[in-house]
């Protein structure tokens, strides 16, 4: 049954994306950019609805009161495709840094261009980071919220943290609050895997880290506060009545936390 539900959801997920891009195109490109946000937000919300309906995977997001009114950096843990869409309906004017090649995809690239994101060439990391800082500074004058994943790539639940320096540079250069976001979504919507497990995916926007801290202090706080909250969510998910399957990284971390004995 799990395989069947997962297969149905995956088909519906991509079908929903294609059909909505086609359906909304005339309206989306005629509306001003800010008003057009309802289209990607509706798609994200409908995708989460399909996940709940077909797979039994529910999303619960707390801590939204921690989002500042003005520009900020939102720094989610990156474990799953889920965390690329789940927060979108709750963010007023999201700003993503993405690979330049995504702009070349028909329809998808046009949508991204309309919303004025930050495409970068990842060939040179130093050059790409400077480009991202410059463009983010300009676009965030419009009170936008920059979303960046501190680890850069998806990592399995419980894996040893591997935060990149880019988030530190952006924090130091942009001088705005950083809101960490913790979750354990990779247990339910695993990276690079077909299955979608039932259960409650909980995520929390943590209290913002104020601007102006020394780089090392900020880096330590971001890692410590994010990982502590992620550990708590991992323990909670693993100790429910019907826990999702635990990858070895999660089992190892739970043993370190004293939750598993073997």
ChimeraX commands (.cxc) that place a marker at each C-alpha (Angstrom):
marker #1 position 0.00,0.00,0.00 radius 0.5
marker #1 position 2.86,2.40,0.81 radius 0.5
marker #1 position 4.37,1.86,-2.64 radius 0.5
marker #1 position 1.03,2.42,-4.35 radius 0.5
marker #1 position 0.27,5.58,-2.38 radius 0.5
marker #1 position 3.75,6.94,-3.03 radius 0.5
marker #1 position 3.47,6.22,-6.76 radius 0.5
marker #1 position 0.09,7.94,-6.99 radius 0.5
marker #1 position 1.35,10.97,-5.10 radius 0.5
marker #1 position 4.48,11.35,-7.23 radius 0.5
marker #1 position 2.44,11.26,-10.42 radius 0.5
marker #1 position -0.12,13.72,-9.06 radius 0.5
marker #1 position 2.59,16.01,-7.72 radius 0.5
marker #1 position 4.23,16.57,-11.10 radius 0.5
marker #1 position 0.92,16.59,-12.94 radius 0.5
marker #1 position -0.32,19.27,-10.55 radius 0.5
marker #1 position 2.79,21.35,-11.24 radius 0.5
marker #1 position 2.47,21.13,-15.02 radius 0.5
marker #1 position -1.27,21.75,-15.16 radius 0.5
marker #1 position -1.14,24.72,-12.79 radius 0.5
marker #1 position 1.69,26.38,-14.70 radius 0.5
marker #1 position -0.33,26.04,-17.89 radius 0.5
marker #1 position -3.61,27.11,-16.30 radius 0.5
marker #1 position -2.31,30.17,-14.45 radius 0.5
marker #1 position 0.01,31.48,-17.17 radius 0.5
marker #1 position -2.35,34.13,-18.66 radius 0.5
marker #1 position -3.19,35.56,-15.24 radius 0.5
marker #1 position 0.26,35.18,-13.68 radius 0.5
marker #1 position 2.14,37.17,-16.30 radius 0.5
marker #1 position -0.44,39.96,-16.45 radius 0.5
marker #1 position -0.49,40.63,-12.70 radius 0.5
marker #1 position 2.11,42.77,-10.89 radius 0.5
marker #1 position 4.83,40.64,-9.33 radius 0.5
marker #1 position 3.65,40.89,-5.72 radius 0.5
marker #1 position 0.04,40.06,-6.57 radius 0.5
marker #1 position 1.18,37.15,-8.73 radius 0.5
marker #1 position 2.63,35.43,-5.64 radius 0.5
marker #1 position -0.72,33.77,-5.00 radius 0.5
marker #1 position -0.04,31.35,-7.88 radius 0.5
marker #1 position 3.16,29.64,-6.58 radius 0.5
marker #1 position 1.79,29.80,-3.04 radius 0.5
marker #1 position -1.42,28.08,-4.14 radius 0.5
marker #1 position 0.61,25.42,-5.96 radius 0.5
marker #1 position 2.74,24.78,-2.86 radius 0.5
marker #1 position -0.32,24.56,-0.61 radius 0.5
marker #1 position -2.11,22.24,-3.05 radius 0.5
marker #1 position 0.95,19.99,-3.22 radius 0.5
marker #1 position 0.96,19.66,0.57 radius 0.5
marker #1 position -2.77,18.95,0.45 radius 0.5
marker #1 position -2.13,16.14,-2.05 radius 0.5
marker #1 position 0.58,14.77,0.22 radius 0.5
marker #1 position -1.84,14.67,3.15 radius 0.5
marker #1 position -4.69,13.22,1.09 radius 0.5
marker #1 position -2.74,10.51,-0.72 radius 0.5
marker #1 position 0.12,9.55,1.62 radius 0.5
marker #1 position -1.14,10.63,5.04 radius 0.5
marker #1 position 1.81,13.00,5.42 radius 0.5
marker #1 position 0.63,16.05,7.34 radius 0.5
marker #1 position 2.52,19.32,7.75 radius 0.5
marker #1 position 2.52,21.38,10.95 radius 0.5
marker #1 position 4.52,24.61,10.97 radius 0.5
marker #1 position 4.94,26.66,14.14 radius 0.5
marker #1 position 6.86,29.76,15.18 radius 0.5
marker #1 position 5.59,31.98,12.40 radius 0.5
marker #1 position 5.45,34.81,14.92 radius 0.5
marker #1 position 9.26,34.78,14.80 radius 0.5
marker #1 position 9.28,36.08,11.22 radius 0.5
marker #1 position 10.31,39.78,11.25 radius 0.5
marker #1 position 8.10,42.30,9.48 radius 0.5
marker #1 position 10.91,43.57,7.28 radius 0.5
marker #1 position 13.68,41.91,5.28 radius 0.5
marker #1 position 15.40,38.88,6.78 radius 0.5
marker #1 position 17.25,35.70,5.93 radius 0.5
marker #1 position 15.35,32.46,6.47 radius 0.5
marker #1 position 17.71,29.51,7.03 radius 0.5
marker #1 position 15.92,26.13,6.94 radius 0.5
marker #1 position 17.46,22.76,7.53 radius 0.5
marker #1 position 17.66,21.05,4.13 radius 0.5
marker #1 position 16.66,17.38,4.12 radius 0.5
marker #1 position 13.97,17.01,1.50 radius 0.5
marker #1 position 12.13,18.56,-1.40 radius 0.5
marker #1 position 9.41,19.17,1.18 radius 0.5
marker #1 position 11.36,22.02,2.76 radius 0.5
marker #1 position 11.61,23.81,-0.60 radius 0.5
marker #1 position 7.84,24.22,-0.84 radius 0.5
marker #1 position 6.34,23.89,2.65 radius 0.5
marker #1 position 7.32,27.35,3.89 radius 0.5
marker #1 position 6.41,29.25,0.73 radius 0.5
marker #1 position 2.73,29.88,1.62 radius 0.5
marker #1 position 3.82,31.54,4.89 radius 0.5
marker #1 position 6.51,33.87,3.54 radius 0.5
marker #1 position 5.31,37.28,2.30 radius 0.5
marker #1 position 7.82,37.86,-0.53 radius 0.5
marker #1 position 10.32,35.02,-0.79 radius 0.5
marker #1 position 13.66,35.40,-2.53 radius 0.5
marker #1 position 15.59,32.31,-3.59 radius 0.5
marker #1 position 19.16,31.83,-4.79 radius 0.5
marker #1 position 19.12,29.16,-7.48 radius 0.5
marker #1 position 21.18,27.61,-10.25 radius 0.5
marker #1 position 21.24,29.67,-13.44 radius 0.5
marker #1 position 20.40,26.56,-15.48 radius 0.5
marker #1 position 16.92,26.43,-13.94 radius 0.5
marker #1 position 16.08,29.63,-15.80 radius 0.5
marker #1 position 16.37,27.73,-19.07 radius 0.5
marker #1 position 13.47,25.36,-18.29 radius 0.5
marker #1 position 10.34,26.35,-20.29 radius 0.5
marker #1 position 7.54,27.79,-18.15 radius 0.5
marker #1 position 9.39,27.14,-14.88 radius 0.5
marker #1 position 12.19,29.51,-15.85 radius 0.5
marker #1 position 9.67,32.11,-16.99 radius 0.5
marker #1 position 7.89,31.91,-13.66 radius 0.5
marker #1 position 11.18,32.34,-11.80 radius 0.5
marker #1 position 12.11,35.34,-13.92 radius 0.5
marker #1 position 8.75,36.95,-13.20 radius 0.5
marker #1 position 9.30,36.63,-9.44 radius 0.5
marker #1 position 12.81,38.15,-9.68 radius 0.5
marker #1 position 14.95,35.52,-7.99 radius 0.5
marker #1 position 18.76,35.31,-7.91 radius 0.5
marker #1 position 20.17,32.92,-10.54 radius 0.5
marker #1 position 23.90,32.27,-10.15 radius 0.5
marker #1 position 26.62,30.41,-11.98 radius 0.5
marker #1 position 28.00,27.87,-9.54 radius 0.5
marker #1 position 31.20,27.35,-11.52 radius 0.5
marker #1 position 33.14,29.70,-9.23 radius 0.5
marker #1 position 31.89,29.65,-5.63 radius 0.5
marker #1 position 33.61,32.89,-4.63 radius 0.5
marker #1 position 32.31,34.74,-7.66 radius 0.5
marker #1 position 28.83,33.27,-7.23 radius 0.5
marker #1 position 28.73,34.34,-3.57 radius 0.5
marker #1 position 29.72,37.91,-4.41 radius 0.5
marker #1 position 27.06,37.98,-7.10 radius 0.5
marker #1 position 24.44,36.64,-4.70 radius 0.5
marker #1 position 25.31,39.22,-2.04 radius 0.5
marker #1 position 25.11,42.09,-4.50 radius 0.5
marker #1 position 21.78,41.03,-5.99 radius 0.5
marker #1 position 20.29,40.12,-2.60 radius 0.5
marker #1 position 21.19,43.54,-1.20 radius 0.5
marker #1 position 19.36,45.25,-4.08 radius 0.5
marker #1 position 16.26,43.03,-4.01 radius 0.5
marker #1 position 15.90,43.02,-0.21 radius 0.5
marker #1 position 15.39,46.76,-0.26 radius 0.5
marker #1 position 11.86,45.76,-1.28 radius 0.5
marker #1 position 11.38,44.07,2.13 radius 0.5
marker #1 position 11.90,40.57,0.76 radius 0.5
marker #1 position 12.84,37.44,2.72 radius 0.5
marker #1 position 15.91,35.61,1.43 radius 0.5
marker #1 position 15.74,31.82,1.80 radius 0.5
marker #1 position 19.09,30.05,1.94 radius 0.5
marker #1 position 19.92,26.54,3.09 radius 0.5
marker #1 position 23.03,26.73,5.30 radius 0.5
marker #1 position 24.25,23.27,4.29 radius 0.5
marker #1 position 23.73,23.94,0.61 radius 0.5
marker #1 position 22.53,20.46,-0.30 radius 0.5
marker #1 position 20.04,17.99,1.12 radius 0.5
marker #1 position 21.38,15.83,3.93 radius 0.5
marker #1 position 19.73,12.85,5.66 radius 0.5
marker #1 position 18.14,13.26,9.10 radius 0.5
marker #1 position 20.62,13.00,11.93 radius 0.5
marker #1 position 23.67,13.48,9.70 radius 0.5
marker #1 position 26.55,15.45,11.14 radius 0.5
marker #1 position 25.94,19.14,10.27 radius 0.5
marker #1 position 27.99,20.57,7.40 radius 0.5
marker #1 position 27.15,24.28,7.32 radius 0.5
marker #1 position 28.73,26.28,4.49 radius 0.5
marker #1 position 30.39,29.67,4.85 radius 0.5
marker #1 position 27.94,31.34,2.44 radius 0.5
marker #1 position 25.30,31.91,5.11 radius 0.5
marker #1 position 27.89,33.63,7.32 radius 0.5
marker #1 position 28.96,35.95,4.51 radius 0.5
marker #1 position 25.35,36.83,3.66 radius 0.5
marker #1 position 24.57,37.51,7.32 radius 0.5
marker #1 position 27.60,39.77,7.70 radius 0.5
marker #1 position 27.08,41.67,4.44 radius 0.5
marker #1 position 23.30,42.10,4.48 radius 0.5
marker #1 position 22.96,43.04,8.17 radius 0.5
marker #1 position 19.45,41.61,8.63 radius 0.5
marker #1 position 18.07,39.07,11.14 radius 0.5
marker #1 position 18.46,35.36,10.39 radius 0.5
marker #1 position 15.57,33.03,11.23 radius 0.5
marker #1 position 16.65,29.38,11.57 radius 0.5
marker #1 position 14.06,26.74,10.67 radius 0.5
marker #1 position 14.22,23.24,12.17 radius 0.5
marker #1 position 12.44,20.07,11.05 radius 0.5
marker #1 position 12.91,16.36,10.39 radius 0.5
marker #1 position 11.09,16.17,7.06 radius 0.5
marker #1 position 13.65,13.77,5.61 radius 0.5
marker #1 position 12.13,10.98,7.69 radius 0.5
marker #1 position 8.83,11.27,5.84 radius 0.5
marker #1 position 9.84,12.63,2.41 radius 0.5
marker #1 position 13.37,11.22,2.03 radius 0.5
marker #1 position 15.87,12.72,-0.36 radius 0.5
marker #1 position 16.54,10.76,-3.56 radius 0.5
marker #1 position 13.90,8.18,-2.69 radius 0.5
marker #1 position 10.54,7.26,-4.13 radius 0.5
marker #1 position 8.58,6.51,-0.95 radius 0.5
marker #1 position 6.48,9.07,0.96 radius 0.5
marker #1 position 5.75,7.98,4.53 radius 0.5
marker #1 position 2.67,8.90,6.58 radius 0.5
marker #1 position 2.95,10.93,9.75 radius 0.5
marker #1 position 3.22,14.51,10.94 radius 0.5
marker #1 position 6.06,16.60,9.57 radius 0.5
marker #1 position 6.70,19.31,12.14 radius 0.5
marker #1 position 8.76,22.40,11.41 radius 0.5
marker #1 position 9.51,25.40,13.59 radius 0.5
marker #1 position 10.67,28.92,12.80 radius 0.5
marker #1 position 13.07,29.66,15.63 radius 0.5
marker #1 position 13.64,33.09,17.24 radius 0.5
marker #1 position 15.67,35.32,14.90 radius 0.5
marker #1 position 19.38,35.85,15.39 radius 0.5
marker #1 position 19.94,39.59,15.52 radius 0.5
marker #1 position 22.28,41.26,13.01 radius 0.5
marker #1 position 25.67,42.66,13.96 radius 0.5
marker #1 position 27.22,39.68,15.75 radius 0.5
marker #1 position 30.81,38.63,15.02 radius 0.5
marker #1 position 30.90,36.02,12.29 radius 0.5
marker #1 position 32.12,33.21,14.54 radius 0.5
marker #1 position 29.48,33.97,17.17 radius 0.5
marker #1 position 26.72,33.96,14.58 radius 0.5
marker #1 position 27.95,30.73,13.01 radius 0.5
marker #1 position 28.06,28.97,16.39 radius 0.5
marker #1 position 24.59,30.17,17.38 radius 0.5
marker #1 position 23.03,29.21,14.07 radius 0.5
marker #1 position 24.43,25.69,14.21 radius 0.5
marker #1 position 23.74,25.15,17.91 radius 0.5
marker #1 position 20.16,26.45,17.92 radius 0.5
marker #1 position 19.15,24.79,14.66 radius 0.5
marker #1 position 20.64,21.41,15.49 radius 0.5
marker #1 position 19.20,21.36,19.02 radius 0.5
marker #1 position 15.70,21.94,17.65 radius 0.5
marker #1 position 16.23,19.37,14.88 radius 0.5
marker #1 position 17.40,16.82,17.47 radius 0.5
marker #1 position 14.24,17.40,19.49 radius 0.5
marker #1 position 12.07,16.85,16.41 radius 0.5
marker #1 position 14.03,13.75,15.44 radius 0.5
marker #1 position 13.49,12.28,18.92 radius 0.5
marker #1 position 9.79,13.17,18.83 radius 0.5
marker #1 position 9.28,11.56,15.41 radius 0.5
marker #1 position 11.25,8.45,16.35 radius 0.5
marker #1 position 9.36,7.85,19.59 radius 0.5
marker #1 position 5.81,8.20,18.27 radius 0.5
marker #1 position 3.51,5.20,18.21 radius 0.5
marker #1 position 4.09,4.57,14.49 radius 0.5
marker #1 position 7.46,6.11,13.65 radius 0.5
marker #1 position 8.73,6.41,10.07 radius 0.5
marker #1 position 11.68,4.26,8.98 radius 0.5
marker #1 position 14.93,5.59,10.44 radius 0.5
marker #1 position 18.01,5.88,8.19 radius 0.5
marker #1 position 21.31,4.89,9.74 radius 0.5
marker #1 position 22.27,8.57,10.19 radius 0.5
marker #1 position 19.16,9.09,12.33 radius 0.5
marker #1 position 19.75,5.92,14.32 radius 0.5
marker #1 position 23.33,6.93,14.99 radius 0.5
marker #1 position 22.27,10.37,16.19 radius 0.5
marker #1 position 19.54,8.90,18.39 radius 0.5
marker #1 position 22.12,6.61,19.98 radius 0.5
marker #1 position 24.32,9.62,20.67 radius 0.5
marker #1 position 21.34,11.33,22.30 radius 0.5
marker #1 position 20.67,8.27,24.45 radius 0.5
marker #1 position 17.32,7.46,22.83 radius 0.5
marker #1 position 18.37,4.20,21.14 radius 0.5
marker #1 position 20.52,1.57,22.79 radius 0.5
marker #1 position 21.52,-0.28,19.63 radius 0.5
marker link #1:1,2 radius 0.2
marker link #1:2,3 radius 0.2
marker link #1:3,4 radius 0.2
marker link #1:4,5 radius 0.2
marker link #1:5,6 radius 0.2
marker link #1:6,7 radius 0.2
marker link #1:7,8 radius 0.2
marker link #1:8,9 radius 0.2
marker link #1:9,10 radius 0.2
marker link #1:10,11 radius 0.2
marker link #1:11,12 radius 0.2
marker link #1:12,13 radius 0.2
marker link #1:13,14 radius 0.2
marker link #1:14,15 radius 0.2
marker link #1:15,16 radius 0.2
marker link #1:16,17 radius 0.2
marker link #1:17,18 radius 0.2
marker link #1:18,19 radius 0.2
marker link #1:19,20 radius 0.2
marker link #1:20,21 radius 0.2
marker link #1:21,22 radius 0.2
marker link #1:22,23 radius 0.2
marker link #1:23,24 radius 0.2
marker link #1:24,25 radius 0.2
marker link #1:25,26 radius 0.2
marker link #1:26,27 radius 0.2
marker link #1:27,28 radius 0.2
marker link #1:28,29 radius 0.2
marker link #1:29,30 radius 0.2
marker link #1:30,31 radius 0.2
marker link #1:31,32 radius 0.2
marker link #1:32,33 radius 0.2
marker link #1:33,34 radius 0.2
marker link #1:34,35 radius 0.2
marker link #1:35,36 radius 0.2
marker link #1:36,37 radius 0.2
marker link #1:37,38 radius 0.2
marker link #1:38,39 radius 0.2
marker link #1:39,40 radius 0.2
marker link #1:40,41 radius 0.2
marker link #1:41,42 radius 0.2
marker link #1:42,43 radius 0.2
marker link #1:43,44 radius 0.2
marker link #1:44,45 radius 0.2
marker link #1:45,46 radius 0.2
marker link #1:46,47 radius 0.2
marker link #1:47,48 radius 0.2
marker link #1:48,49 radius 0.2
marker link #1:49,50 radius 0.2
marker link #1:50,51 radius 0.2
marker link #1:51,52 radius 0.2
marker link #1:52,53 radius 0.2
marker link #1:53,54 radius 0.2
marker link #1:54,55 radius 0.2
marker link #1:55,56 radius 0.2
marker link #1:56,57 radius 0.2
marker link #1:57,58 radius 0.2
marker link #1:58,59 radius 0.2
marker link #1:59,60 radius 0.2
marker link #1:60,61 radius 0.2
marker link #1:61,62 radius 0.2
marker link #1:62,63 radius 0.2
marker link #1:63,64 radius 0.2
marker link #1:64,65 radius 0.2
marker link #1:65,66 radius 0.2
marker link #1:66,67 radius 0.2
marker link #1:67,68 radius 0.2
marker link #1:68,69 radius 0.2
marker link #1:69,70 radius 0.2
marker link #1:70,71 radius 0.2
marker link #1:71,72 radius 0.2
marker link #1:72,73 radius 0.2
marker link #1:73,74 radius 0.2
marker link #1:74,75 radius 0.2
marker link #1:75,76 radius 0.2
marker link #1:76,77 radius 0.2
marker link #1:77,78 radius 0.2
marker link #1:78,79 radius 0.2
marker link #1:79,80 radius 0.2
marker link #1:80,81 radius 0.2
marker link #1:81,82 radius 0.2
marker link #1:82,83 radius 0.2
marker link #1:83,84 radius 0.2
marker link #1:84,85 radius 0.2
marker link #1:85,86 radius 0.2
marker link #1:86,87 radius 0.2
marker link #1:87,88 radius 0.2
marker link #1:88,89 radius 0.2
marker link #1:89,90 radius 0.2
marker link #1:90,91 radius 0.2
marker link #1:91,92 radius 0.2
marker link #1:92,93 radius 0.2
marker link #1:93,94 radius 0.2
marker link #1:94,95 radius 0.2
marker link #1:95,96 radius 0.2
marker link #1:96,97 radius 0.2
marker link #1:97,98 radius 0.2
marker link #1:98,99 radius 0.2
marker link #1:99,100 radius 0.2
marker link #1:100,101 radius 0.2
marker link #1:101,102 radius 0.2
marker link #1:102,103 radius 0.2
marker link #1:103,104 radius 0.2
marker link #1:104,105 radius 0.2
marker link #1:105,106 radius 0.2
marker link #1:106,107 radius 0.2
marker link #1:107,108 radius 0.2
marker link #1:108,109 radius 0.2
marker link #1:109,110 radius 0.2
marker link #1:110,111 radius 0.2
marker link #1:111,112 radius 0.2
marker link #1:112,113 radius 0.2
marker link #1:113,114 radius 0.2
marker link #1:114,115 radius 0.2
marker link #1:115,116 radius 0.2
marker link #1:116,117 radius 0.2
marker link #1:117,118 radius 0.2
marker link #1:118,119 radius 0.2
marker link #1:119,120 radius 0.2
marker link #1:120,121 radius 0.2
marker link #1:121,122 radius 0.2
marker link #1:122,123 radius 0.2
marker link #1:123,124 radius 0.2
marker link #1:124,125 radius 0.2
marker link #1:125,126 radius 0.2
marker link #1:126,127 radius 0.2
marker link #1:127,128 radius 0.2
marker link #1:128,129 radius 0.2
marker link #1:129,130 radius 0.2
marker link #1:130,131 radius 0.2
marker link #1:131,132 radius 0.2
marker link #1:132,133 radius 0.2
marker link #1:133,134 radius 0.2
marker link #1:134,135 radius 0.2
marker link #1:135,136 radius 0.2
marker link #1:136,137 radius 0.2
marker link #1:137,138 radius 0.2
marker link #1:138,139 radius 0.2
marker link #1:139,140 radius 0.2
marker link #1:140,141 radius 0.2
marker link #1:141,142 radius 0.2
marker link #1:142,143 radius 0.2
marker link #1:143,144 radius 0.2
marker link #1:144,145 radius 0.2
marker link #1:145,146 radius 0.2
marker link #1:146,147 radius 0.2
marker link #1:147,148 radius 0.2
marker link #1:148,149 radius 0.2
marker link #1:149,150 radius 0.2
marker link #1:150,151 radius 0.2
marker link #1:151,152 radius 0.2
marker link #1:152,153 radius 0.2
marker link #1:153,154 radius 0.2
marker link #1:154,155 radius 0.2
marker link #1:155,156 radius 0.2
marker link #1:156,157 radius 0.2
marker link #1:157,158 radius 0.2
marker link #1:158,159 radius 0.2
marker link #1:159,160 radius 0.2
marker link #1:160,161 radius 0.2
marker link #1:161,162 radius 0.2
marker link #1:162,163 radius 0.2
marker link #1:163,164 radius 0.2
marker link #1:164,165 radius 0.2
marker link #1:165,166 radius 0.2
marker link #1:166,167 radius 0.2
marker link #1:167,168 radius 0.2
marker link #1:168,169 radius 0.2
marker link #1:169,170 radius 0.2
marker link #1:170,171 radius 0.2
marker link #1:171,172 radius 0.2
marker link #1:172,173 radius 0.2
marker link #1:173,174 radius 0.2
marker link #1:174,175 radius 0.2
marker link #1:175,176 radius 0.2
marker link #1:176,177 radius 0.2
marker link #1:177,178 radius 0.2
marker link #1:178,179 radius 0.2
marker link #1:179,180 radius 0.2
marker link #1:180,181 radius 0.2
marker link #1:181,182 radius 0.2
marker link #1:182,183 radius 0.2
marker link #1:183,184 radius 0.2
marker link #1:184,185 radius 0.2
marker link #1:185,186 radius 0.2
marker link #1:186,187 radius 0.2
marker link #1:187,188 radius 0.2
marker link #1:188,189 radius 0.2
marker link #1:189,190 radius 0.2
marker link #1:190,191 radius 0.2
marker link #1:191,192 radius 0.2
marker link #1:192,193 radius 0.2
marker link #1:193,194 radius 0.2
marker link #1:194,195 radius 0.2
marker link #1:195,196 radius 0.2
marker link #1:196,197 radius 0.2
marker link #1:197,198 radius 0.2
marker link #1:198,199 radius 0.2
marker link #1:199,200 radius 0.2
marker link #1:200,201 radius 0.2
marker link #1:201,202 radius 0.2
marker link #1:202,203 radius 0.2
marker link #1:203,204 radius 0.2
marker link #1:204,205 radius 0.2
marker link #1:205,206 radius 0.2
marker link #1:206,207 radius 0.2
marker link #1:207,208 radius 0.2
marker link #1:208,209 radius 0.2
marker link #1:209,210 radius 0.2
marker link #1:210,211 radius 0.2
marker link #1:211,212 radius 0.2
marker link #1:212,213 radius 0.2
marker link #1:213,214 radius 0.2
marker link #1:214,215 radius 0.2
marker link #1:215,216 radius 0.2
marker link #1:216,217 radius 0.2
marker link #1:217,218 radius 0.2
marker link #1:218,219 radius 0.2
marker link #1:219,220 radius 0.2
marker link #1:220,221 radius 0.2
marker link #1:221,222 radius 0.2
marker link #1:222,223 radius 0.2
marker link #1:223,224 radius 0.2
marker link #1:224,225 radius 0.2
marker link #1:225,226 radius 0.2
marker link #1:226,227 radius 0.2
marker link #1:227,228 radius 0.2
marker link #1:228,229 radius 0.2
marker link #1:229,230 radius 0.2
marker link #1:230,231 radius 0.2
marker link #1:231,232 radius 0.2
marker link #1:232,233 radius 0.2
marker link #1:233,234 radius 0.2
marker link #1:234,235 radius 0.2
marker link #1:235,236 radius 0.2
marker link #1:236,237 radius 0.2
marker link #1:237,238 radius 0.2
marker link #1:238,239 radius 0.2
marker link #1:239,240 radius 0.2
marker link #1:240,241 radius 0.2
marker link #1:241,242 radius 0.2
marker link #1:242,243 radius 0.2
marker link #1:243,244 radius 0.2
marker link #1:244,245 radius 0.2
marker link #1:245,246 radius 0.2
marker link #1:246,247 radius 0.2
marker link #1:247,248 radius 0.2
marker link #1:248,249 radius 0.2
marker link #1:249,250 radius 0.2
marker link #1:250,251 radius 0.2
marker link #1:251,252 radius 0.2
marker link #1:252,253 radius 0.2
marker link #1:253,254 radius 0.2
marker link #1:254,255 radius 0.2
marker link #1:255,256 radius 0.2
marker link #1:256,257 radius 0.2
marker link #1:257,258 radius 0.2
marker link #1:258,259 radius 0.2
marker link #1:259,260 radius 0.2
marker link #1:260,261 radius 0.2
marker link #1:261,262 radius 0.2
view
